[in-house]
Amino acid sequence: MAVSLVDGDAVADVIESHSSTPGALLPILHEVQDALGYIPRDAAVRIADALNLSRAEVHGVITFYHYFRSEPPARHVVQVCRAEACQSVGADALISHVRERLGCAKQAHSADGRFSVEPVYCLGLCASGPALTIDEHLHARMTQEKFERLASRLEEQS
Amino acid sequence: MKEVTVYVPKDSAALAVGADEVAAALQVQCATRGLPLNVVRNGSRGLLWLEPLVEVATPGGRVAYGPVTPDDVPGLLDAGFLEGAPHALRQGAVESIPYLASQERLTFARMGVNDPLSISDYEALDGFAGLRRAATLDASAIIEEVTNSGLRGRGGAAFPTGIKWKTVRLAEGPQKYVVCNADEGDSGTFSDRMTMEGDPFVLIEGMAITALAVGATEGYIYVRSEYPHAIASMNEAIARAEAAGFLGDNVAGSGEAFRLSVRKAAGAYVCGEETAMLESIEGKRGIVRSKPPLPALQGLFGQPTAINNVITFASVPIILSRGAQFYRDYGVGRSRGTLPLQLAGNIKYGGLIEKAFGVTLRQLIYEYGGGTRSGRPVKAVQVGGPLGAYVPESQWDVPLDYEAYAAMGAAVGHGGIVVHDDTADLSKLARYAMEYCAIESCGKCTPCRIGSTRGVEVIDRITAGGGAVSSQSEQVELLRSLCDTMLNGSLCALGAMIPYPVLSALNHYPEDFRIVEPAHPPVAS
């Protein structure tokens, strides 16, 4: 996917704004992903050039961290916590249900590209599990019934 | 009619169960009824099963109602909750709720009381008193105070804080740093998150005191990307503290400069290891460094760096304002002061419990927690996050103390306690520990990188059963040997401590691994 001229400007602005930031790579990657939803390949190349790093180094950083995406995300991203505290109150069953419900049982993205379901390891809501996020909004003490209401609302939106 | 102040928490744990919707419903309903209302968004008291816990300021003190849903709001107003009237959700005077009243809140003294981002509210409750005093002391006197308090690193390693600071103070370097490790990735922990969201100035104050003590002028707070509300809260608090002269060119009139900024992490658990965190702040993959050199001597960008956890820094202001002796009077043995414990998982009354060291798991699980949320018997309790041991019932009366826990092959860690009921399968949890280690390993050292994957396979072979008894016991032997290699051969705590949950599960819950006992036990030779 090519970066449009507008996106290119956004990447240039981000790089420029961090010209005097020590260790600027992560802040730049965060801002590019915040602006575009992911870090396109050409953006990574430009960041590497600007920071005098090899493309391999920048690729290495992007792929090391779970948070960074090299591909555009689905329209709605659901992240379900599967760490121990949430496991103790039924996270495994919840994640299976969420995957099934949103058509993501066999792959991360639903066939229509509307939804993706990802595991996350701790949202810091460990006394009120199971927890998940929908497009970065937190939801705790989740049940299948509560999720059904949220899922229907999402389907109406998209 | 007089305006009534109502407190609705904005802590993530309250937002995740609808606090914003409750605040909005209150505004709308009160506007419709012509009731003047002042909504303050406070931090959370840490009574998390009651969130959203709404408090009403009455002439007789603050009265709590919870857990409140938006649908409850009309009924609450009908019942007269703005005057503190009775209602099914009424919990009474908030500070008299036994869960809260019986705690020893030093670090969390201000938690949930006021608007976390108000400097005047912070100062009204002793805020910045520690920094003001530190600004009048010389560096060695600050370090002596912290050393004498007995404070040890609250991130899990429990290293004496004053000694670490002294090393940084005495190190040579053109630039020194203070770095806060707020990469709170352990399942079952949320005290760092609560502090950053609910009392961010206490962290800033603790870091500024550290900067004066070690001679640093730059600081970073490395916060998980999973904590967007904490990041927003810290950024705003830093801007306000700088505007008020507690950060910047002249910290609290000391004549010293200290600048602080937030760095957003990117979802790698291993970056909670201090040297991997430094690599990450420098803009690299979070690969663990070999030690030595210690970060205190060659840390961030190769310069002397004081690294501590959020709770360690947040414990410093009260030590400076009330004195070392006040703090060290709490606790037992060599574990001085208090620890904010986090009661989580399958627990009826989960939340934040700050107590002096010496409290027992049994007290926490039953007296505070009320047993499991499911109502089933408690089977296992993991203390100290994914790298902590599963503690069986026979050890629930051991006082929580760094040395006592180490002696039984467990770790206090960051004070996270995750409760599991009797439906938990400990072989599954042990397998998960190895699997998690494989996902999160930075890959630098072999025991962690390869050992974790082999660990999953060996546990699968043990639990599959079906084979001869001898082959299963060989696999158990292999798992123990693998754990020994990881424990002694890994570069950092990730690989070296994953054996804690695995071996504790195996030792205390062998039936979950479907271990077949030999028909005739081998005769001892």
Interface residues (C-beta under 8 A of the other chain):
Chain A: P22 G23 A24 L25 L26 P27 L29 H30 L51 E57 G60 V61 F64 Y65 H66 Y67 F68 A83 E84 A85 C86 Q87 S88 V89 V120 Y121 C122 L123 G124 L125 C126 A127 S128 G129 A131 E136 L138 H139 A140 R141
Chain B: S12 A13 L15 A16 V17 L48 W49 E51 E184 G185 D186 S187 G188 T189 F190 R193 R224 S225 E226 Y227 P228 R263 K264 A265 A266 G267 A268 Y269 S280 I281 E282 G283 K284 R285 G286 F301 Q342 L343 A344 G345 N346 I347 G350 G351 R373 S374 Q382 P386 G416 V418 V419 H420 D421 A424 L429 Y432 Y436 I439 E440
